[in-house]
């Protein structure tokens, strides 16, 4: 069963609770070599998830799938 990271309570701005930093903390605390479901609100939050994944692509991060669930998007992401 994949672990889930729900970003809907994260701040959409830059800061310590931004989606990108929340994902990084999750990755560091939970470890890599796994698939993770990331839930994000459409718009700025989802954009930040995609930008983070693109920036981390050279580290091996991959968005495996993106599922539209109305007001939210559910990403399946591989964390190396």
Secondary structure, 3 states (H helix, E strand, C coil): CCEEEECCCCECCCCCCEHHHHHHHHHHHHCCCEEEEEEEECCHHHHHHHHHHHHCHHHCCEEEEEEECCCEEEEEEEEC
